Amino acid sequence: MEDYKARKAIKEIAARELEQKLSLQRESLHEFLKFYRQQEKREILDDNWHIKVICDALERVYRGECKRLMINIPPRSLKTDIVSKAFPVWALGNKPSIKFMDISYSSGLAEKNS
């Protein structure tokens, strides 16, 4: 009987922790990006300050606080993964009616990203 109670308590704690984690991922693009990279690329995000800055800027766009955003950073800085892949997934998960347009210099890249 005591073993049953202990397993039940552990199960409840795990469920609460999971709900907290999911709630944080819904609220924060940066937290969602960590999860997204682990699921999509099967690797842990090598986090850096510029990633948090980009995520914060995109959250402002999502909330309507910023109407125009230009991100100029060197190649291989995760710009495409954040802006064209993770951000639309995160935004659509929070607001399914939102619309995106993926524009690129090449149709192949636009298709790959979408």
DRENLONU-715007 format. One line per 4 residues: number of its first residue (from 0); their letters; for each residue z, x, y of N, C-alpha, C. Coordinates in nm, 4 decimals, always signed. Example, Ala and Ser with C-alpha at 12.3 -4.5 7.8 and 13.67 -1.06 7.14 Angstrom:
# DRENLONU-715007
0> as> +0.7800,+1.3190,-0.5690,+0.7800,+1.2300,-0.4500,+0.7800,+1.3200,-0.3300 ~ +0.7080,+1.2850,-0.2250,+0.7140,+1.3670,-0.1060,+0.7870,+1.2900,+0.0030;
//
This chain:
# DRENLONU-715007
0> medy> +0.0000,+0.0818,-0.1195,+0.0000,+0.0000,+0.0000,+0.0000,+0.0864,+0.1261 ~ +0.0809,+0.1922,+0.1229,+0.0885,+0.2803,+0.2383,-0.0427,+0.3563,+0.2584 ~ -0.1064,+0.3928,+0.1490,-0.2360,+0.4604,+0.1538,-0.3405,+0.3697,+0.2192 ~ -0.3349,+0.2420,+0.1877,-0.4271,+0.1440,+0.2461,-0.4069,+0.1340,+0.3968;
4> kark> -0.2804,+0.1292,+0.4398,-0.2493,+0.1205,+0.5832,-0.2966,+0.2454,+0.6572 ~ -0.2791,+0.3613,+0.5959,-0.3215,+0.4861,+0.6589,-0.4739,+0.4896,+0.6739 ~ -0.5455,+0.4483,+0.5702,-0.6933,+0.4459,+0.5779,-0.7402,+0.3464,+0.6828 ~ -0.6740,+0.2326,+0.6893,-0.7096,+0.1303,+0.7881,-0.6863,+0.1825,+0.9308;
8> aike> -0.5747,+0.2509,+0.9513,-0.5437,+0.3068,+1.0833,-0.6463,+0.4131,+1.1220 ~ -0.6832,+0.4986,+1.0283,-0.7827,+0.6026,+1.0547,-0.9173,+0.5392,+1.0883 ~ -0.9531,+0.4348,+1.0161,-1.0783,+0.3647,+1.0399,-1.0810,+0.3034,+1.1805 ~ -0.9704,+0.2436,+1.2226,-0.9608,+0.1840,+1.3556,-0.9711,+0.2892,+1.4649;
12> iaar> -0.9057,+0.4031,+1.4457,-0.9113,+0.5123,+1.5437,-1.0540,+0.5656,+1.5544 ~ -1.1194,+0.5833,+1.4407,-1.2573,+0.6316,+1.4404,-1.3502,+0.5334,+1.5106 ~ -1.3298,+0.4055,+1.4883,-1.4125,+0.3027,+1.5529,-1.3925,+0.3042,+1.7035 ~ -1.2681,+0.3201,+1.7492,-1.2407,+0.3279,+1.8932,-1.3041,+0.4509,+1.9560;
16> eleq> -1.2925,+0.5650,+1.8878,-1.3522,+0.6888,+1.9389,-1.5042,+0.6771,+1.9477 ~ -1.5655,+0.6174,+1.8469,-1.7093,+0.5976,+1.8477,-1.7514,+0.5066,+1.9617 ~ -1.6780,+0.3989,+1.9844,-1.7095,+0.3068,+2.0937,-1.6963,+0.3764,+2.2290 ~ -1.5947,+0.4614,+2.2453,-1.5792,+0.5367,+2.3700,-1.6978,+0.6298,+2.3920;
20> klsl> -1.7381,+0.6982,+2.2856,-1.8499,+0.7913,+2.2942,-1.9793,+0.7174,+2.3300 ~ -2.0037,+0.6046,+2.2656,-2.1237,+0.5261,+2.2944,-2.1205,+0.4707,+2.4368 ~ -2.0042,+0.4288,+2.4814,-1.9903,+0.3780,+2.6173,-2.0203,+0.4876,+2.7196 ~ -1.9718,+0.6075,+2.6933,-1.9979,+0.7206,+2.7827,-2.1468,+0.7538,+2.7859;
24> qres> -2.2139,+0.7458,+2.6717,-2.3573,+0.7737,+2.6652,-2.4372,+0.6669,+2.7389 ~ -2.3902,+0.5437,+2.7403,-2.4591,+0.4378,+2.8147,-2.4448,+0.4590,+2.9644 ~ -2.3315,+0.5112,+3.0074,-2.3043,+0.5285,+3.1497,-2.3622,+0.6571,+3.2067 ~ -2.3694,+0.7626,+3.1273,-2.4066,+0.8946,+3.1765,-2.5339,+0.9454,+3.1077;
28> lhef> -2.6363,+0.9703,+3.1878,-2.7604,+1.0262,+3.1337,-2.7351,+1.1633,+3.0728 ~ -2.6486,+1.2415,+3.1332,-2.6178,+1.3753,+3.0832,-2.5571,+1.3683,+2.9433 ~ -2.4633,+1.2771,+2.9222,-2.4029,+1.2600,+2.7899,-2.5052,+1.2079,+2.6895 ~ -2.5901,+1.1157,+2.7349,-2.6952,+1.0644,+2.6464,-2.7923,+1.1760,+2.6086;
32> lkfy> -2.8247,+1.2636,+2.7021,-2.9174,+1.3732,+2.6758,-2.8656,+1.4640,+2.5644 ~ -2.7357,+1.4896,+2.5640,-2.6766,+1.5710,+2.4567,-2.6993,+1.5051,+2.3212 ~ -2.6746,+1.3749,+2.3148,-2.6963,+1.2994,+2.1912,-2.8444,+1.2964,+2.1544 ~ -2.9292,+1.2729,+2.2524,-3.0743,+1.2631,+2.2309,-3.1305,+1.3928,+2.1738;
36> rqqe> -3.0908,+1.5052,+2.2319,-3.1400,+1.6344,+2.1829,-3.0957,+1.6591,+2.0386 ~ -2.9749,+1.6206,+2.0077,-2.9239,+1.6411,+1.8723,-3.0007,+1.5540,+1.7732 ~ -3.0335,+1.4312,+1.8119,-3.1053,+1.3414,+1.7220,-3.2541,+1.3746,+1.7143 ~ -3.3158,+1.3990,+1.8292,-3.4602,+1.4192,+1.8355,-3.5024,+1.5593,+1.7914;
40> krei> -3.4351,+1.6591,+1.8429,-3.4739,+1.7982,+1.8163,-3.3898,+1.8640,+1.7077 ~ -3.2846,+1.7951,+1.6656,-3.1932,+1.8504,+1.5646,-3.1305,+1.9822,+1.6108 ~ -3.0996,+1.9880,+1.7392,-3.0322,+2.1065,+1.7936,-2.9358,+2.0632,+1.9022 ~ -2.8355,+2.1437,+1.9238,-2.7359,+2.1155,+2.0271,-2.7918,+2.1611,+2.1613;
44> lddn> -2.7711,+2.0792,+2.2620,-2.8197,+2.1090,+2.3963,-2.7525,+2.2352,+2.4493 ~ -2.8327,+2.3322,+2.4894,-2.7817,+2.4526,+2.5542,-2.7642,+2.4174,+2.7020 ~ -2.6485,+2.3620,+2.7339,-2.6237,+2.3020,+2.8644,-2.6167,+2.4068,+2.9753 ~ -2.6611,+2.3660,+3.0932,-2.6577,+2.4519,+3.2109,-2.6406,+2.3617,+3.3329;
48> whik> -2.6037,+2.4183,+3.4453,-2.5757,+2.3391,+3.5651,-2.6980,+2.2611,+3.6119 ~ -2.8179,+2.3174,+3.5967,-2.9376,+2.2494,+3.6480,-2.9663,+2.1205,+3.5702 ~ -2.9254,+2.1145,+3.4449,-2.9467,+1.9941,+3.3648,-2.8614,+1.8801,+3.4194 ~ -2.7374,+1.9089,+3.4523,-2.6478,+1.8081,+3.5108,-2.7009,+1.7610,+3.6461;
52> vicd> -2.7531,+1.8525,+3.7262,-2.8080,+1.8169,+3.8576,-2.9275,+1.7224,+3.8424 ~ -3.0170,+1.7533,+3.7491,-3.1335,+1.6676,+3.7243,-3.0883,+1.5295,+3.6769 ~ -2.9949,+1.5262,+3.5840,-2.9445,+1.3984,+3.5324,-2.8800,+1.3151,+3.6431 ~ -2.8016,+1.3785,+3.7290,-2.7384,+1.3068,+3.8401,-2.8441,+1.2504,+3.9350;
56> aler> -2.9485,+1.3293,+3.9630,-3.0559,+1.2831,+4.0512,-3.1294,+1.1644,+3.9895 ~ -3.1560,+1.1702,+3.8603,-3.2247,+1.0601,+3.7928,-3.1375,+0.9342,+3.7862 ~ -3.0082,+0.9516,+3.7752,-2.9183,+0.8360,+3.7791,-2.9239,+0.7689,+3.9160 ~ -2.9354,+0.8479,+4.0231,-2.9499,+0.7907,+4.1574,-3.0811,+0.7127,+4.1685;
60> vyrg> -3.1872,+0.7648,+4.1080,-3.3147,+0.6925,+4.1051,-3.2966,+0.5602,+4.0307 ~ -3.2324,+0.5654,+3.9169,-3.2095,+0.4457,+3.8351,-3.1324,+0.3385,+3.9131 ~ -3.0315,+0.3817,+3.9876,-2.9497,+0.2871,+4.0649,-3.0194,+0.2394,+4.1924 ~ -3.1348,+0.2983,+4.2264,-3.2089,+0.2593,+4.3461,-3.1625,+0.3296,+4.4721;
64> eckr> -3.0790,+0.4311,+4.4586,-3.0284,+0.5052,+4.5742,-3.1296,+0.6084,+4.6233 ~ -3.2240,+0.6447,+4.5390,-3.3257,+0.7441,+4.5720,-3.4615,+0.6855,+4.5337 ~ -3.5510,+0.6758,+4.6317,-3.6817,+0.6155,+4.6062,-3.7883,+0.7186,+4.5684 ~ -3.7701,+0.8415,+4.6095,-3.8664,+0.9478,+4.5783,-3.7904,+1.0720,+4.5340;
68> lmin> -3.8347,+1.1283,+4.4240,-3.7684,+1.2467,+4.3708,-3.8735,+1.3445,+4.3210 ~ -3.8638,+1.4669,+4.3654,-3.9522,+1.5718,+4.3175,-3.8650,+1.6809,+4.2564 ~ -3.8967,+1.7190,+4.1345,-3.8188,+1.8207,+4.0644,-3.9085,+1.9423,+4.0441 ~ -3.8754,+2.0502,+4.1081,-3.9510,+2.1749,+4.0971,-3.8629,+2.2815,+4.0334;
72> ippr> -3.8836,+2.3039,+3.9061,-3.8126,+2.4101,+3.8361,-3.9118,+2.4795,+3.7438 ~ -3.8818,+2.6002,+3.7007,-3.9751,+2.6745,+3.6159,-4.0005,+2.6047,+3.4814 ~ -4.1117,+2.6390,+3.4185,-4.1390,+2.5861,+3.2848,-4.0268,+2.6250,+3.1876 ~ -4.0145,+2.5469,+3.0822,-3.9162,+2.5701,+2.9752,-3.7725,+2.5474,+3.0238;
76> slkt> -3.7572,+2.4625,+3.1256,-3.6242,+2.4306,+3.1776,-3.5780,+2.2921,+3.1363 ~ -3.6443,+2.2324,+3.0384,-3.6149,+2.0998,+2.9839,-3.6538,+1.9844,+3.0760 ~ -3.7352,+2.0113,+3.1760,-3.7750,+1.9067,+3.2695,-3.8455,+1.7913,+3.1972 ~ -3.9417,+1.8216,+3.1104,-4.0152,+1.7167,+3.0400,-3.9237,+1.6379,+2.9477;
80> divs> -3.8393,+1.7062,+2.8740,-3.7473,+1.6366,+2.7832,-3.6534,+1.5436,+2.8588 ~ -3.6056,+1.5871,+2.9730,-3.5109,+1.5053,+3.0494,-3.5827,+1.3900,+3.1190 ~ -3.6863,+1.4230,+3.1971,-3.7502,+1.3247,+3.2846,-3.8435,+1.2297,+3.2094 ~ -3.9254,+1.2823,+3.1208,-4.0289,+1.2002,+3.0575,-3.9900,+1.1440,+2.9222;
84> kafp> -3.8868,+1.1971,+2.8608,-3.8489,+1.1492,+2.7277,-3.7114,+1.0831,+2.7275 ~ -3.6068,+1.1561,+2.7613,-3.4710,+1.1014,+2.7514,-3.4408,+0.9969,+2.8590 ~ -3.4833,+1.0214,+2.9823,-3.4525,+0.9283,+3.0910,-3.5091,+0.7882,+3.0670 ~ -3.6374,+0.7746,+3.0288,-3.6871,+0.6388,+3.0016,-3.6128,+0.5683,+2.8881;
88> vwal> -3.5776,+0.6423,+2.7847,-3.5037,+0.5823,+2.6722,-3.3670,+0.5337,+2.7205 ~ -3.2982,+0.6177,+2.7952,-3.1658,+0.5822,+2.8471,-3.1748,+0.4614,+2.9411 ~ -3.2715,+0.4654,+3.0325,-3.2858,+0.3570,+3.1302,-3.3232,+0.2252,+3.0625 ~ -3.4175,+0.2293,+2.9680,-3.4570,+0.1083,+2.8960,-3.3430,+0.0535,+2.8105;
92> gnkp> -3.2597,+0.1421,+2.7585,-3.1440,+0.0973,+2.6815,-3.0430,+0.0236,+2.7670 ~ -3.0334,+0.0627,+2.8934,-2.9405,-0.0022,+2.9854,-3.0007,-0.1237,+3.0540 ~ -3.1318,-0.1191,+3.0780,-3.1993,-0.2262,+3.1521,-3.3380,-0.2458,+3.0921 ~ -3.3511,-0.3294,+2.9896,-3.4786,-0.3450,+2.9191,-3.5955,-0.3928,+3.0042;
96> sikf> -3.5697,-0.4504,+3.1197,-3.6782,-0.5013,+3.2039,-3.7411,-0.3940,+3.2933 ~ -3.6823,-0.2758,+3.2964,-3.7331,-0.1681,+3.3825,-3.8698,-0.1203,+3.3331 ~ -3.9539,-0.0736,+3.4244,-4.0885,-0.0299,+3.3873,-4.1078,+0.1161,+3.4256 ~ -4.1873,+0.1860,+3.3438,-4.2167,+0.3268,+3.3667,-4.3665,+0.3494,+3.3640;
100> mdis> -4.4099,+0.4490,+3.4402,-4.5481,+0.4924,+3.4367,-4.5462,+0.6439,+3.4167 ~ -4.6093,+0.6899,+3.3107,-4.6129,+0.8335,+3.2805,-4.7500,+0.8877,+3.3213 ~ -4.7501,+0.9679,+3.4255,-4.8746,+1.0231,+3.4786,-4.8710,+1.1737,+3.4609 ~ -4.9840,+1.2300,+3.4195,-4.9907,+1.3731,+3.3962,-5.1296,+1.4238,+3.4311;
104> yssg> -5.1439,+1.5544,+3.4373,-5.2738,+1.6147,+3.4639,-5.3685,+1.5976,+3.3459 ~ -5.3126,+1.5720,+3.2260,-5.3986,+1.5529,+3.1087,-5.3546,+1.4285,+3.0325 ~ -5.4513,+1.3559,+2.9798,-5.4182,+1.2341,+2.9058,-5.3420,+1.2668,+2.7774 ~ -5.3722,+1.3820,+2.7158,-5.3029,+1.4215,+2.5937,-5.1544,+1.4414,+2.6158;
108> laek> -5.1189,+1.5047,+2.7266,-4.9771,+1.5264,+2.7577,-4.9072,+1.3945,+2.7876 ~ -4.9734,+1.3070,+2.8614,-4.9148,+1.1763,+2.8926,-4.8911,+1.0966,+2.7644 ~ -4.9876,+1.1002,+2.6713,-4.9717,+1.0298,+2.5438,-4.8578,+1.0908,+2.4618 ~ -4.8498,+1.2233,+2.4600,-4.7434,+1.2909,+2.3847,-4.6054,+1.2543,+2.4380;
112> ns> -4.5927,+1.2482,+2.5691,-4.4638,+1.2171,+2.6303,-4.4240,+1.0716,+2.6168 ~ -4.5212,+0.9846,+2.6061,-4.4883,+0.8435,+2.5951,-4.4937,+0.8000,+2.4504;
//
